Amino acid sequence: MLQNVRGLAYRIQSFHGGSGNMSVRVGTNSRIDKGAQENQKSYVALTRILSNLVAGALVFLSVATLIVLLSQHMFARTIVSANAQTEGFFWAPYGQNCMLNANGFVPNTCSAVEESAIVPAAWTAVGVALAQQWSLELAKASSLYITTCSIGGTAAVGWANLEFIAGYTGFPECLPTNGAQPVAGMAMIETTIRENHPDGVYLMTLYSDLTPEMQLVQSYVSTDGSVAPLIESVKRTVITQAGGIENDVLGLSSIITSRPLGNRYLVTSACHTEIEELSGQISALGLTGWSQGAHSKLPIVPGWNCGHTVANANELIAIQVIFAIMTLLLLSGDLLTTYQGLKGVLGGKPVLTYAILSGLERRKLLLVCILVNAMPGLLYMDVSRIYYFTDNGFKIWSLSALMVASFVSFGWLLALSILDWLCRPLRSLLGQKCLTYSAPLYMYASIAAIFYLLAGNDILFKQVYNAFYAAPPFIGMFINNATWPSGAYVADGTPTAFTELQSDILTPLFVAWAASIGYATLHRIAMARRCDGVSSAVASTSSRIFLSTNWCSTNSFLSHVTPPNVLTTLPLEQTNAIKIGNRMFCKPSTMALLGYATVLNAPDATASMKKGDEEFTIVSIYSLVLALYGPKWVCVTPRAVGDIIANTFRETKGPLDRTKSYIYTRGTCIS
């Protein structure tokens, strides 16, 4: 009799190919055409295999992204940002009042609004410095017309600086629209910090139309390989708050720190002020107007060469490489099973298939490795926002957004798994009922939604770019009746991009999780209504809304590995088991979801073995590949969890017998 039961269980397992989500009724005639049933099984198996391939791609997304971002020098990078006199670059008119002569600003010509931008002594010193550095232009015109323009200075931008545009015969426009407007020079004022001026200073970067040294253009090669034409030998001057004028050899401003991964991996950003030559950008930026030296004929605009460095970057790279290898090793068993399943489906054979994502809650070590691999996405997102106005800025932002989406989605899955483990004392109190959710639906929906919100357009990209430079100022600039950061910042740095975008990231994550709960619940209710002959206990409202795992205690294997307690994504409905008499059989696919695999003792060439007499050994799915293909000299030996004897689980402890060889099997059912 026992042999007959074993044979029947084996035939049932073979017929269903290890499929873990199909209801089975034994002892009744099928009402479904056999051909249609086989097609349905093949479709389900192929769908799971494709889902596993996508899941594998998600797991290794951080590795691929790391390679791409390393090629973009994401741990040490400097790029010249685009700039132009348009509203898109935050330019706005500020004043057309000031006149400049050989002594500085002509008294009573500048408006009070313009003069209040910086402290009075510094404003006077700016006028003197402009007169000195535009002396050749003043020799041609007894006085110059000085237009002031603001960049930023609004709540939407959050930071500001002041631009000066000098004209020979009239006030130039801040937002020119009629092609090239001739100018005598341009200058930019922002704040910064120097060691010999601990209270902060103003930094002026100037272009002169007639100074010979400033007519030369150099091709600057950024770390991403892009080439930007810059004016050589521009004049940089420090203006102290007391009115002092000093040459500046550094040209640095906007020194900002950020700590997305803590102090050990401190991000330090800085900008070097430049005067950009725009000949190659006029068409690319779609400019209808720009400033151009009246005599040099060079189209110019003030700008920045910004970059960052990451402390202990090599250590961070090494950690990612190590955990990438660990992820591959821990996932190897699932990948092998998926490969065998794909080969079987293509060959028209019964196969073992399951959704890897549904079993991740039982693979906490794998989840930890995935999270460590994806965690640097928080850093990549933080530094990529610096490069909003660069050619590849949006590309690296999008890749970083994808990593962050993966990090938080896998992170919440791990948190739920740990929460369920901590709630073990509540299992009996809650009647062995669990709230379920669909891990595949949650993961795909969460990652897709977060990525779309962050990178579907550049709105949030621009928001966090401005937030980066809107860090608390050490010394600000008074523009539009408010004081704004302008290049000098406190040592505490700026809030991280993740901090700025918490609600935008977490809202779709929790919505996706709630949707997966609703889907799993409705699916179980629908399946319960379709099933015939279920008991009133199974068909009760409570059992339809919540997953009852009472039946697991009657199964020798499931009672050993401990079913979930309050939250799960595992398909442990009783209808997913095989019932023969009063015995409930656990399918091989359920074992795989729980993190276990079955190997078969390879028979001797001369031995004959009947169906049902095979020696099945259960191992952790982490060690499946090592059990099958590991060389005997490897010091690490996989440990056996138990054996399957007469379709019943028997616990065994200890390493596998390395004197034996093992072959892959899709396993058998366990009662």
C-alpha positions in Angstrom: 0.0 0.0 0.0 2.8 2.4 0.9 4.5 1.7 -2.4 1.3 2.5 -4.2 1.0 5.8 -2.4 4.6 6.7 -3.2 4.0 5.9 -6.9 0.8 7.9 -7.0 2.5 10.9 -5.3 5.3 10.7 -7.8 2.9 10.6 -10.8 1.0 13.6 -9.5 4.2 15.6 -9.0 5.4 14.6 -12.5 2.0 15.5 -14.1 2.1 19.0 -12.5 5.7 19.6 -13.2 6.3 21.2 -9.8 3.9 24.0 -10.5 3.3 25.8 -7.2 0.2 27.8 -7.9 -2.3 25.3 -9.5 -5.2 23.7 -7.6 -5.2 19.9 -7.7 -8.1 17.5 -7.1 -7.4 13.8 -6.9 -10.0 11.1 -7.6 -12.3 13.1 -10.0 -12.4 13.2 -13.8 -10.8 16.3 -15.3 -13.2 18.7 -17.0 -10.5 20.4 -18.9 -9.3 19.2 -22.2 -5.9 17.6 -21.8 -4.3 19.6 -24.6 -5.5 22.9 -23.2 -4.3 21.9 -19.8 -0.8 21.1 -21.1 -0.7 24.4 -22.9 -1.8 26.2 -19.7 0.9 24.5 -17.7 3.6 25.4 -20.3 2.4 29.0 -20.4 2.5 29.3 -16.6 6.0 27.7 -16.5 7.3 29.9 -19.2 5.8 33.0 -17.6 7.6 32.2 -14.3 10.9 31.5 -16.1 10.7 34.9 -17.9 9.7 36.5 -14.6 12.8 35.0 -13.0 15.0 36.2 -15.8 13.7 39.7 -15.2 14.2 39.3 -11.5 17.8 38.2 -12.0 18.3 41.3 -14.2 16.9 43.4 -11.3 19.3 41.8 -8.9 22.3 42.4 -11.0 21.2 45.9 -12.1 23.4 47.5 -9.4 26.4 45.6 -10.8 25.8 46.8 -14.3 25.0 50.3 -13.2 28.2 50.3 -11.1 30.2 49.5 -14.3 28.5 52.3 -16.2 28.8 54.9 -13.5 32.5 54.0 -12.9 33.1 54.7 -16.6 31.5 58.1 -15.9 34.0 58.7 -13.0 31.3 58.9 -10.4 33.8 58.9 -7.5 35.9 61.7 -8.9 34.4 63.9 -11.6 34.6 67.4 -13.0 32.4 68.7 -15.8 31.8 72.1 -17.3 28.2 73.0 -16.9 26.3 74.7 -19.7 25.1 78.2 -19.1 23.3 80.8 -21.2 21.4 84.1 -20.8 17.9 82.5 -20.7 15.2 82.0 -18.2 15.9 78.2 -18.4 19.2 78.9 -16.8 17.5 81.1 -14.2 18.7 84.5 -15.6 16.5 87.5 -15.0 16.9 91.3 -15.4 17.9 93.1 -12.2 18.9 96.7 -13.1 20.0 99.0 -15.9 21.2 102.0 -14.0 25.0 101.8 -13.1 27.6 103.8 -15.0 31.2 103.0 -14.7 34.2 105.4 -15.2 37.9 105.1 -14.4 37.3 105.6 -10.7 34.5 103.1 -10.3 30.7 103.3 -10.2 29.6 106.9 -11.0 28.0 108.2 -7.8 24.2 108.1 -7.6 23.8 106.0 -10.7 23.3 102.5 -9.2 19.9 101.8 -7.6 19.6 101.0 -4.0 18.3 97.6 -4.9 21.5 96.8 -6.8 23.8 98.3 -4.1 22.1 96.2 -1.4 23.1 92.9 -3.0 26.4 92.9 -1.1 27.8 94.9 1.8 28.4 98.6 1.0 32.2 98.5 1.3 32.4 95.5 -1.0 30.0 97.2 -3.5 32.3 100.2 -3.7 35.3 97.8 -4.1 33.6 96.0 -6.9 33.2 99.2 -8.8 36.9 100.0 -8.4 37.9 96.5 -9.5 35.7 96.7 -12.6 37.2 100.1 -13.5 40.8 98.7 -13.2 40.1 95.5 -15.1 38.1 97.2 -17.9 40.6 100.0 -18.3 41.2 99.2 -21.9 37.5 99.5 -22.6 37.2 102.7 -20.6 40.0 104.1 -22.8 37.7 103.7 -25.8 34.6 105.0 -24.0 34.8 107.5 -21.2 32.2 105.5 -19.3 30.5 102.1 -19.6 26.9 101.1 -19.2 26.6 98.4 -16.6 23.6 96.1 -16.6 23.0 93.9 -13.6 21.3 90.5 -13.9 20.4 87.9 -11.3 20.8 84.2 -11.6 18.3 82.6 -9.3 17.2 84.6 -6.3 13.7 83.0 -6.2 12.1 80.4 -4.0 12.0 78.0 -6.9 15.7 78.1 -7.4 16.9 78.7 -3.8 20.3 80.3 -4.5 21.6 83.4 -6.4 24.5 85.4 -7.8 24.9 88.7 -9.6 26.1 89.3 -13.1 27.5 92.5 -14.6 27.3 93.1 -18.4 29.2 96.2 -19.7 28.1 98.0 -22.9 29.9 100.7 -24.9 27.0 102.7 -26.1 24.0 101.5 -24.1 22.7 99.0 -21.5 23.0 95.4 -22.7 20.0 93.0 -22.1 20.0 90.2 -19.6 17.8 88.2 -21.8 18.9 89.0 -25.4 16.7 87.8 -28.2 18.1 89.3 -31.3 21.2 87.3 -31.9 24.6 88.6 -30.8 24.6 91.7 -28.6 28.0 93.5 -28.5 29.4 93.9 -25.0 32.6 95.4 -23.5 32.8 92.7 -20.9 31.0 90.4 -18.4 31.6 89.7 -14.8 30.1 87.4 -12.2 29.9 88.0 -8.4 29.3 85.2 -5.9 30.5 84.4 -2.4 33.2 82.0 -1.3 35.6 81.2 1.6 39.3 81.6 1.7 41.7 80.5 4.5 43.0 84.0 5.1 39.5 85.4 5.2 37.5 83.2 7.6 34.5 85.5 7.6 33.9 84.9 3.9 34.6 87.0 0.7 33.1 87.8 -2.6 34.6 86.2 -5.8 34.5 88.2 -9.0 35.2 86.4 -12.4 35.7 88.8 -15.3 36.0 88.8 -19.1 37.5 91.9 -20.9 36.7 92.4 -24.6 40.0 94.1 -25.3 42.5 92.3 -23.1 44.7 90.3 -25.4 45.2 87.4 -23.0 41.4 86.9 -22.9 41.0 86.4 -26.6 42.5 82.9 -26.5 40.2 79.9 -26.3 41.3 76.6 -24.8 39.5 73.2 -25.2 38.9 71.8 -21.8 38.4 68.0 -21.6 36.1 67.0 -18.8 36.4 63.6 -17.1 33.5 62.2 -19.1 35.3 63.0 -22.3 33.2 66.0 -23.3 35.1 69.0 -24.6 34.2 72.6 -23.5 35.8 75.7 -25.0 36.8 78.1 -22.2 38.4 81.6 -22.3 42.0 81.5 -21.1 43.4 83.8 -18.5 40.1 85.2 -17.2 40.5 87.6 -14.2 39.5 86.3 -10.8 39.4 88.7 -7.9 38.6 88.4 -4.2 36.6 91.3 -2.7 36.6 91.3 1.1 33.7 92.5 3.1 35.9 95.3 4.3 36.4 96.5 0.7 39.8 94.9 0.0 40.8 93.8 -3.5 43.0 90.8 -4.0 44.0 88.6 -6.9 42.6 85.1 -6.6 44.5 82.1 -7.9 42.1 79.4 -6.8 38.8 80.4 -8.5 36.9 78.0 -6.2 33.4 78.4 -4.9 30.4 76.4 -3.9 32.4 74.0 -1.7 29.6 71.8 -0.4 29.7 68.5 1.5 27.1 65.8 1.6 26.8 62.5 3.5 24.4 60.1 1.7 26.4 57.1 3.1 27.8 58.8 6.3 31.0 60.6 7.1 33.3 57.8 5.9 32.2 58.3 2.3 31.9 62.0 2.5 31.0 63.7 -0.8 32.9 67.0 -1.4 31.8 69.2 -4.3 33.3 72.4 -5.6 33.1 74.6 -8.6 35.7 76.6 -10.5 34.5 79.8 -12.1 35.0 80.1 -15.8 34.0 82.2 -18.9 32.6 79.9 -21.5 32.9 80.4 -25.2 29.5 79.6 -26.8 30.2 79.2 -30.5 29.4 75.5 -30.4 26.5 75.8 -28.0 24.3 78.4 -29.7 22.6 75.9 -31.9 22.6 73.1 -29.4 20.9 75.2 -26.8 18.6 76.9 -29.2 19.7 80.4 -28.3 18.0 83.4 -29.9 20.3 85.8 -28.2 23.6 86.0 -26.5 26.4 88.4 -25.5 29.5 88.7 -27.8 32.6 90.8 -27.4 32.2 93.9 -29.6 35.8 93.6 -30.8 36.8 90.0 -30.1 33.5 88.6 -31.7 33.6 85.8 -29.1 30.2 84.7 -27.8 30.7 84.4 -24.0 28.9 83.7 -20.8 30.1 83.2 -17.2 29.9 79.6 -16.0 31.3 76.9 -13.8 33.4 73.8 -14.0 32.0 71.7 -11.2 33.0 68.4 -9.8 33.1 66.2 -6.7 35.2 63.6 -4.9 34.2 60.7 -2.6 36.2 59.8 0.4 37.4 56.2 0.6 36.0 55.6 -2.9 38.3 52.5 -3.5 36.9 50.9 -0.4 33.4 51.4 -1.6 34.2 49.9 -5.0 35.8 46.9 -3.4 32.7 46.4 -1.2 30.4 46.4 -4.2 32.6 44.0 -6.1 32.7 41.6 -3.2 29.0 41.7 -2.6 28.3 41.4 -6.3 30.3 38.1 -6.3 28.4 37.0 -3.1 25.1 37.8 -4.8 26.0 35.7 -7.8 27.0 32.8 -5.6 23.9 33.0 -3.4 21.6 33.3 -6.5 23.4 30.5 -8.4 21.0 27.8 -7.2 17.9 29.7 -8.4 19.6 30.5 -11.7 20.4 26.9 -12.3 16.9 25.9 -11.5 15.6 28.5 -13.9 17.9 27.3 -16.6 16.8 23.7 -16.1 13.2 24.9 -16.2 13.7 26.8 -19.5 15.4 23.8 -21.0 12.6 21.5 -20.0 9.9 23.9 -21.3 11.6 24.1 -24.6 11.9 20.4 -24.7 8.3 19.8 -23.8 9.2 18.0 -20.5 7.7 18.4 -17.0 9.7 21.1 -15.1 10.2 22.7 -11.7 9.3 26.4 -11.9 8.6 29.1 -9.3 8.8 32.8 -9.0 12.1 33.7 -7.4 10.7 37.0 -6.1 8.0 35.2 -4.1 10.7 33.3 -2.3 13.0 36.2 -1.4 11.5 36.6 2.0 13.2 33.2 2.9 16.5 34.3 1.5 17.5 37.1 3.9 21.3 36.7 3.3 20.7 37.2 -0.5 18.5 40.2 0.2 21.3 41.7 2.4 23.8 41.3 -0.4 21.5 42.8 -2.9 20.9 45.8 -0.6 24.6 46.4 0.0 25.1 46.3 -3.7 22.3 48.8 -4.4 23.0 51.1 -1.4 25.6 53.2 -3.3 22.8 54.3 -5.5 22.0 56.8 -2.7 25.5 58.3 -3.2 25.2 58.2 -7.0 21.9 60.0 -6.9 23.3 62.6 -4.5 26.3 63.4 -6.8 24.5 63.1 -10.1 22.3 66.0 -9.3 25.4 68.3 -9.4 25.5 67.7 -13.2 22.0 68.9 -14.1 23.4 71.3 -16.8 25.8 68.8 -18.4 25.4 66.6 -21.5 25.2 63.3 -19.6 23.7 64.6 -16.4 20.2 63.2 -17.0 21.6 59.8 -18.0 23.5 59.3 -14.8 20.6 60.6 -12.8 18.3 58.0 -14.4 20.7 55.2 -13.7 21.1 56.4 -10.1 17.3 56.6 -9.8 16.9 53.0 -11.0 19.4 51.9 -8.3 17.6 53.8 -5.6 14.3 52.3 -6.7 15.8 48.8 -6.5 17.4 49.6 -3.1 14.2 50.8 -1.4 12.0 48.1 -3.0 14.3 45.2 -1.9 14.9 47.0 1.4 11.2 47.0 2.2 11.0 43.3 1.3 13.8 42.5 3.7 12.1 44.7 6.4 8.8 42.7 6.0 10.7 39.4 6.2 12.4 40.5 9.4 9.1 41.8 10.8 7.5 38.4 10.2 10.4 36.6 11.9 10.1 38.9 14.9 6.3 38.2 15.1 6.9 34.4 15.6 5.4 34.6 19.2 2.1 35.9 17.6 1.6 32.9 15.3 -0.6 30.9 17.6 -2.3 34.0 19.0 -3.4 35.0 15.5 -4.7 31.5 14.6 -1.9 30.8 12.2 -3.3 33.3 9.7 -1.1 35.6 7.5 -1.7 38.7 5.5 -0.3 38.0 2.0 1.0 40.1 -0.8 2.3 39.5 -4.3 6.1 40.0 -4.3 6.4 40.1 -8.1 3.6 42.6 -8.5 5.0 44.7 -5.6 8.6 44.7 -6.9 7.8 45.4 -10.5 5.2 48.1 -9.7 7.4 49.7 -7.0 10.6 49.9 -9.1 8.7 51.1 -12.2 6.7 53.7 -10.4 9.7 55.1 -8.4 11.8 55.2 -11.5 9.1 56.9 -13.5 8.5 59.6 -10.9 12.2 60.3 -10.5 13.3 60.1 -14.1 10.2 60.3 -16.2 11.1 63.9 -16.7 13.7 66.3 -15.3 11.4 68.2 -12.8 12.7 66.4 -9.7 16.2 66.4 -11.1 16.1 70.2 -11.3 14.5 70.4 -7.9 17.3 68.5 -6.2 20.0 70.3 -8.2 18.8 73.6 -6.9 18.4 72.1 -3.4 22.0 71.1 -3.5 23.2 74.7 -4.0 20.5 76.0 -1.6 22.4 74.6 1.4 22.7 76.8 4.4 25.0 79.8 3.5 28.0 81.0 5.4 27.7 84.3 3.7 24.8 85.1 1.3 23.8 87.6 -1.3 20.7 89.9 -0.9 18.7 89.5 -4.1 14.9 90.3 -4.5 14.5 91.2 -0.9 16.0 88.0 0.5 19.4 86.6 1.4 20.3 83.6 -0.8 23.2 81.1 -0.7 25.8 82.2 -3.4 28.8 80.0 -3.1 29.9 80.1 0.5 28.4 77.4 2.7 28.5 76.2 6.3 30.6 73.1 7.0 27.5 71.0 7.8 26.8 70.7 4.1 23.5 70.1 2.3 20.7 67.6 2.9 21.0 64.5 0.8 18.9 63.9 -2.4 17.1 61.0 -0.7 16.1 63.3 2.2 14.7 65.8 -0.3 12.8 63.1 -2.2 11.6 60.9 0.6 7.9 61.4 0.0 8.3 61.0 -3.8 10.1 57.7 -3.3 8.2 56.2 -0.4 4.7 57.0 -1.6 4.8 54.8 -4.7 6.6 52.1 -2.8 3.8 51.8 -0.2 1.1 52.2 -2.8 2.6 49.3 -4.8 2.8 47.2 -1.6 -0.9 48.0 -0.8 -1.9 47.1 -4.3 0.0 43.8 -4.1 -1.9 43.0 -0.8 -5.2 43.8 -2.6 -4.2 41.7 -5.6 -3.1 38.7 -3.5 -6.3 38.8 -1.4 -8.7 39.1 -4.4 -6.8 36.3 -6.2 -7.2 34.0 -3.2 -10.9 34.9 -2.9 -11.5 34.2 -6.6 -9.6 30.9 -6.4 -11.6 29.8 -3.3 -14.9 30.5 -5.1 -13.7 28.4 -8.1 -12.7 25.4 -6.0 -15.2 22.7 -5.5 -15.7 20.6 -2.4 -13.7 22.8 0.0 -14.6 22.6 3.6 -16.5 25.4 5.3 -13.4 26.2 7.3 -11.4 26.8 4.2 -14.1 28.7 2.5 -14.8 31.0 5.5 -14.5 34.7 5.0 -11.5 34.9 7.3 -9.6 32.2 5.4 -10.4 33.9 2.1 -9.0 37.3 3.3 -6.1 35.8 5.3 -3.9 32.8 4.4 -4.3 30.0 6.9 -1.2 27.9 7.4 -2.8 25.4 9.8 -2.5 22.6 7.3 1.3 23.1 7.2 1.6 21.6 10.7 0.4 18.3 9.2 3.2 18.2 6.7 6.5 16.7 7.8 8.7 19.2 5.8 6.7 22.4 6.3 6.4 21.9 10.0 10.2 21.5 10.1 11.1 24.7 8.2 8.4 26.8 10.1 5.7 28.5 8.0 5.4 32.3 8.0 3.9 34.0 11.0 1.9 37.2 10.1 3.2 38.4 6.7 4.1 36.4 3.6 4.3 36.4 -0.1 4.6 32.6 -0.3 1.7 30.7 -2.0 1.0 28.4 0.9 -2.7 28.1 0.3 -4.0 24.6 1.0 -5.3 24.4 -2.6 -1.7 24.6 -3.8 -0.9 21.3 -2.0 -1.7 17.8 -3.3 -4.2 15.9 -1.1 -4.3 12.1 -1.1 -6.7 10.8 1.4 -6.0 12.7 4.6 -2.4 13.5 3.7 -1.2 16.8 2.3 1.8 16.8 0.0 4.1 19.7 -0.4 5.2 20.3 -4.0 8.9 20.7 -5.0 8.1 24.3 -6.2 7.0 25.1 -2.6 10.2 23.7 -1.3 12.2 25.9 -3.8 10.3 29.0 -2.7 11.2 28.2 0.9 14.8 28.2 -0.1 15.5 24.5 -0.5 16.5 22.2 -3.4 16.6 18.5 -3.9 19.6 16.5 -5.2 19.6 12.9 -6.2 22.3 10.4 -5.4 23.8 9.5 -8.8 23.3 5.7 -9.3 26.1 3.4 -10.3 26.3 2.6 -13.9 25.5 -1.1 -13.1 22.8 -0.4 -10.7 19.1 -0.4 -11.6 16.7 1.9 -9.7 13.0 2.0 -9.9 10.8 5.0 -9.7 10.1 5.8 -6.1 13.4 4.2 -4.9 15.6 7.2 -5.6 17.6 8.7 -2.7 16.6 12.3 -2.4 18.6 14.7 -0.3 17.4 18.2 0.6 20.0 21.0 0.7 19.8 24.8 0.9 19.3 26.4 -2.5 22.3 28.5 -1.7 24.5 25.4 -1.9 22.8 23.6 -4.8 25.5 24.4 -7.4 28.3 23.5 -4.9 26.6 20.2 -4.1 26.3 19.3 -7.8 29.5 20.6 -9.3 31.8 21.5 -6.4 35.3 19.9 -6.6 35.9 17.4 -3.9 39.0 19.3 -2.8 37.0 22.4 -1.9 37.1 22.7 1.9 33.5 24.0 2.1 31.0 21.1 2.1 27.3 21.7 1.7 25.2 20.6 4.6 22.2 18.3 4.2 18.9 19.5 5.7 17.2 16.1 5.4 16.2 13.2 3.2 13.0 12.2 1.5 12.1 8.7 2.3 8.8 7.3 1.1 7.6 10.8 0.3 8.2 11.7 4.0 10.8 14.2 5.3 13.4 12.9 7.6 15.7 15.5 9.3 19.5 14.8 9.0 22.3 17.0 10.2 25.7 17.1 8.8 27.6 17.7 5.6 26.9 15.9 2.4 28.8 12.7 1.8 31.5 14.0 -0.6 32.4 10.4 -1.6 29.1 10.3 -3.5 28.1 12.2 -6.6 24.8 14.0 -7.0 22.7 15.0 -9.9 20.1 17.7 -10.4 16.4 16.7 -9.9 13.2 18.6 -9.8 12.4 16.6 -6.7 9.3 14.9 -5.4 6.4 15.7 -3.2 6.6 15.4 0.6 3.8 14.6 3.0 
